[in-house]
Amino acid sequence: MSLQNSSGIAQADELAELHARLAEMEEALRAIRSGEVDAVMVAGKSGAQVFTLQGAEQEYRALIESMNEGALTLTADKLILYANQGFARMVKCPLEQVTGSFFRRFLSEEDRATLRPLMKGTAISGSKIQVQLLACDGSQVPAQISIRPLTKKGNNRAAIGMVVTDLTMIRRNEQLLRALTNRVVQVQEAERGRVALELHNRITQLLCAALVRSQALANRLSEDDGILKREAIKLREMLGQTAGEVERISRDLRPSVLDELGLVAVLRDTSTAFAEQTGVTVKLACVQLSERLPAGIELALYRILQEALKNVQQHARARHVVVQLRLRGGGVELAIHDDGIGFDPDHQPTPRNGKSGLGLISMRERANYEGGALKVKSARRAGTEVEVHIPLPRSNGVAKVS
């Protein structure tokens, strides 16, 4: 073998050894970054030295890695020093690509702006925020981030700790629950309509027929019949009151004026009937709508008014109520304000029948299903205001105010 061939073989062997050492170093670096290594031994002039990686205690790491939530530690510059496999799976990204990157890569511009003030100084202690994480495959993951400050011992040490909870299943369950709630409401409305029709077309007619017969009986009796005539007159009055009550119940179940004349007309009728029944003064102020609102929105607003007035009658002890229907911010807004005793929203009493808050929940669900939101403002001895805002479809041209 020639000297030149021997030299070439030696260089090839040396090159292969270098490649092997480089691969070994890359694997070690990957293990350190992924959290698989607890300590590193480095050979030096004074012998081998062992460097324990701070925060790498085996028991603690085992706990963190077993979490369903994501766990992160960040520098003050928001560089990710550590991430567990839970977070990597959440953002659908290899762990080695997560560690060493900046956390902002997983946030939209809007969420970055919202999160920025929460990660400054003492404001971050115990803070929570809901965001949409940007996964590496382009999808979005709804998540809640809990932020905790960590003790800083240098510029390259962890300053911020995070626990990230995937809200995908929670959001899905909320959507399923909302769809189920809406289905229940639809069934209720259909049943209310059926019962209202039965009451109006059958029961009311029978009562009216009995009323006519009782009136005829009273007319046939002379003054000489005395007690019998008085009883016939009382019977006629009772039948008249019963027919009126049945008609009121039928109207509350499904007012025909809502289907025939629209929202403003039914708000006026409902407010008038409430004032007559309770003695509470109701002031109604409505915009003039250039056309009918979508049927679902009209029904939702009517039911919310109905429930709010029911609460006024049962709990508020109010003397005056103001109802306003207005157009604002591309949507329709209904506000009901009373001058009653009010309540503390944070400490609502729970009555013995266990029905506390069900009316409020019903109002919120009706508003939410139509894409709107409901707010309740109240304080003791300061009255209560219920305000609901529902956006209108762009094709709906009702934005003309009188």
ZAMARGU-4260 file (C-alpha; in steps of 0.2 Angstrom, whole numbers, plus 5000, padded with zeros to 4 digits):
<rodrens>
0) 5000/5000/5000 | 5007/5017/4995 | 5010/5031/5008 | 4997/5042/4999 | 4984/5028/5001
5) 4988/5026/5019 | 4986/5045/5022 | 4969/5045/5013 | 4963/5031/5024 | 4968/5039/5040
10) 4960/5056/5034 | 4944/5046/5030 | 4944/5038/5047 | 4947/5054/5056 | 4933/5062/5047
15) 4921/5048/5051 | 4926/5049/5069 | 4923/5068/5069 | 4906/5065/5061 | 4902/5052/5075
20) 4907/5064/5089 | 4897/5078/5081 | 4882/5067/5080 | 4885/5062/5098 | 4886/5080/5103
25) 4870/5085/5094 | 4861/5071/5102 | 4867/5076/5119 | 4862/5094/5115 | 4845/5088/5110
30) 4843/5078/5126 | 4848/5093/5136 | 4835/5104/5127 | 4821/5092/5128 | 4824/5089/5147
35) 4830/5071/5146 | 4846/5075/5155 | 4848/5079/5174 | 4867/5082/5174 | 4882/5084/5162
40) 4900/5078/5166 | 4913/5088/5157 | 4932/5083/5157 | 4944/5096/5162 | 4962/5099/5167
45) 4958/5096/5185 | 4948/5080/5181 | 4929/5077/5177 | 4917/5089/5183 | 4898/5086/5185
50) 4886/5101/5182 | 4868/5098/5188 | 4855/5106/5177 | 4845/5118/5188 | 4827/5113/5190
55) 4830/5096/5183 | 4825/5085/5198 | 4819/5069/5192 | 4803/5068/5203 | 4798/5086/5198
60) 4801/5083/5180 | 4791/5066/5180 | 4776/5076/5187 | 4778/5090/5175 | 4779/5078/5160
65) 4764/5068/5166 | 4753/5084/5166 | 4739/5085/5153 | 4743/5104/5153 | 4757/5112/5145
70) 4771/5119/5156 | 4784/5132/5151 | 4798/5142/5159 | 4803/5158/5150 | 4817/5171/5151
75) 4812/5190/5154 | 4814/5191/5135 | 4800/5178/5133 | 4813/5165/5126 | 4807/5147/5130
80) 4820/5138/5141 | 4809/5123/5145 | 4793/5116/5138 | 4785/5099/5142 | 4778/5087/5130
85) 4761/5092/5134 | 4764/5109/5127 | 4773/5102/5112 | 4758/5091/5108 | 4746/5106/5111
90) 4755/5116/5097 | 4758/5101/5086 | 4777/5105/5086 | 4792/5094/5090 | 4799/5098/5107
95) 4816/5103/5101 | 4808/5116/5090 | 4798/5123/5104 | 4813/5124/5117 | 4824/5139/5112
100) 4811/5148/5102 | 4801/5164/5107 | 4784/5161/5115 | 4777/5175/5104 | 4778/5163/5089
105) 4763/5154/5095 | 4752/5170/5098 | 4742/5181/5086 | 4746/5200/5086 | 4730/5203/5096
110) 4734/5190/5109 | 4752/5197/5110 | 4746/5214/5114 | 4734/5208/5127 | 4747/5197/5136
115) 4761/5210/5136 | 4755/5220/5151 | 4752/5204/5161 | 4770/5199/5159 | 4778/5215/5166
120) 4784/5216/5184 | 4772/5211/5198 | 4757/5212/5187 | 4760/5194/5181 | 4757/5185/5198
125) 4743/5174/5197 | 4737/5181/5180 | 4726/5171/5169 | 4721/5175/5151 | 4712/5165/5137
130) 4721/5165/5120 | 4721/5156/5103 | 4737/5147/5101 | 4744/5146/5084 | 4749/5128/5081
135) 4763/5123/5069 | 4751/5115/5057 | 4742/5131/5055 | 4727/5127/5066 | 4722/5137/5081
140) 4720/5130/5099 | 4709/5139/5112 | 4719/5139/5128 | 4720/5147/5145 | 4737/5153/5151
145) 4741/5155/5170 | 4756/5165/5173 | 4768/5165/5188 | 4784/5175/5192 | 4800/5165/5195
150) 4815/5170/5205 | 4827/5178/5194 | 4846/5174/5196 | 4854/5181/5180 | 4849/5186/5163
155) 4849/5169/5156 | 4838/5161/5170 | 4820/5158/5170 | 4809/5173/5175 | 4792/5167/5170
160) 4782/5151/5173 | 4767/5146/5163 | 4754/5133/5164 | 4744/5131/5148 | 4727/5122/5147
165) 4719/5116/5131 | 4701/5122/5131 | 4697/5113/5115 | 4685/5100/5123 | 4678/5113/5135
170) 4674/5124/5120 | 4666/5109/5111 | 4656/5104/5126 | 4650/5122/5128 | 4644/5122/5109
175) 4635/5106/5112 | 4627/5112/5128 | 4622/5128/5119 | 4615/5118/5104 | 4605/5107/5116
180) 4599/5122/5126 | 4593/5130/5110 | 4584/5114/5105 | 4575/5114/5121 | 4570/5132/5119
185) 4564/5128/5101 | 4554/5113/5108 | 4547/5124/5122 | 4542/5138/5110 | 4533/5125/5099
190) 4524/5118/5114 | 4519/5135/5120 | 4512/5139/5103 | 4502/5123/5103 | 4495/5126/5120
195) 4491/5144/5116 | 4482/5139/5101 | 4472/5126/5110 | 4468/5139/5124 | 4462/5152/5111
200) 4453/5141/5099 | 4445/5129/5111 | 4445/5134/5130 | 4441/5152/5127 | 4427/5148/5115
205) 4419/5136/5127 | 4421/5149/5141 | 4413/5162/5130 | 4399/5150/5126 | 4396/5147/5144
210) 4397/5166/5147 | 4383/5169/5134 | 4372/5155/5142 | 4375/5162/5160 | 4370/5179/5153
215) 4354/5172/5145 | 4350/5163/5161 | 4352/5179/5171 | 4341/5189/5159 | 4327/5176/5161
220) 4327/5177/5179 | 4316/5191/5186 | 4319/5202/5201 | 4307/5191/5211 | 4319/5176/5209
225) 4331/5186/5221 | 4345/5174/5226 | 4345/5164/5210 | 4347/5180/5199 | 4361/5186/5210
230) 4370/5169/5209 | 4367/5169/5190 | 4375/5187/5189 | 4390/5181/5199 | 4392/5166/5188
235) 4393/5177/5173 | 4406/5188/5181 | 4417/5173/5186 | 4416/5166/5168 | 4421/5183/5161
240) 4436/5184/5173 | 4441/5166/5169 | 4440/5169/5150 | 4450/5185/5152 | 4463/5175/5162
245) 4464/5161/5150 | 4466/5174/5136 | 4480/5182/5145 | 4489/5166/5148 | 4487/5162/5130
250) 4494/5178/5125 | 4509/5176/5136 | 4513/5159/5129 | 4513/5165/5111 | 4507/5183/5108
255) 4499/5183/5091 | 4504/5202/5089 | 4522/5197/5089 | 4519/5187/5073 | 4507/5199/5065
260) 4514/5216/5070 | 4532/5214/5076 | 4543/5218/5091 | 4538/5236/5094 | 4520/5232/5095
265) 4522/5217/5107 | 4534/5227/5118 | 4520/5240/5119 | 4507/5228/5123 | 4517/5219/5136
270) 4522/5235/5145 | 4504/5241/5146 | 4498/5224/5152 | 4512/5224/5165 | 4507/5241/5171
275) 4489/5237/5173 | 4492/5221/5182 | 4505/5227/5195 | 4502/5246/5196 | 4521/5249/5192
280) 4523/5264/5179 | 4531/5258/5163 | 4539/5271/5151 | 4543/5264/5134 | 4554/5272/5121
285) 4557/5263/5105 | 4566/5267/5088 | 4556/5266/5073 | 4561/5251/5063 | 4561/5252/5044
290) 4557/5233/5043 | 4555/5218/5053 | 4569/5211/5063 | 4573/5192/5061 | 4560/5181/5069
295) 4573/5173/5081 | 4579/5190/5087 | 4562/5197/5090 | 4557/5182/5100 | 4573/5182/5110
300) 4570/5201/5115 | 4552/5198/5119 | 4556/5184/5131 | 4570/5194/5139 | 4558/5208/5142
305) 4545/5196/5149 | 4558/5188/5161 | 4565/5205/5166 | 4547/5211/5170 | 4543/5195/5180
310) 4559/5198/5191 | 4553/5216/5194 | 4536/5210/5199 | 4543/5196/5211 | 4559/5204/5218
315) 4562/5222/5214 | 4548/5232/5224 | 4550/5245/5210 | 4538/5259/5207 | 4545/5264/5189
320) 4552/5254/5175 | 4560/5261/5159 | 4561/5250/5143 | 4571/5256/5129 | 4574/5249/5111
325) 4587/5257/5101 | 4599/5253/5087 | 4618/5254/5091 | 4634/5247/5085 | 4627/5238/5070
330) 4614/5229/5081 | 4598/5231/5091 | 4599/5234/5110 | 4585/5232/5123 | 4587/5240/5140
335) 4576/5237/5155 | 4579/5248/5171 | 4569/5248/5187 | 4571/5259/5203 | 4569/5245/5214
340) 4579/5239/5229 | 4592/5231/5218 | 4604/5217/5224 | 4623/5213/5225 | 4627/5203/5210
345) 4642/5194/5219 | 4631/5189/5233 | 4614/5183/5227 | 4603/5174/5240 | 4598/5157/5235
350) 4579/5154/5239 | 4573/5137/5246 | 4566/5131/5230 | 4583/5131/5222 | 4577/5142/5207
355) 4589/5157/5210 | 4596/5163/5194 | 4587/5152/5182 | 4578/5167/5174 | 4595/5176/5172
360) 4603/5160/5164 | 4588/5159/5152 | 4590/5177/5147 | 4609/5175/5144 | 4606/5159/5134
365) 4593/5167/5123 | 4605/5182/5119 | 4620/5171/5117 | 4611/5160/5104 | 4607/5175/5093
370) 4625/5180/5094 | 4622/5194/5107 | 4627/5197/5125 | 4617/5202/5141 | 4624/5213/5155
375) 4616/5215/5172 | 4620/5230/5182 | 4613/5232/5200 | 4617/5238/5217 | 4608/5238/5233
380) 4595/5252/5234 | 4600/5258/5217 | 4589/5248/5205 | 4593/5235/5192 | 4597/5237/5173
385) 4596/5223/5161 | 4604/5227/5144 | 4605/5215/5129 | 4614/5219/5113 | 4612/5208/5098
390) 4621/5211/5081 | 4610/5212/5066 | 4614/5204/5049 | 4621/5216/5037 | 4607/5213/5024
395) 4595/5219/5037 | 4590/5238/5034 | 4582/5243/5050 | 4594/5256/5055 | 4582/5271/5053
400) 4579/5280/5070 | 4564/5291/5072
</rodrens>
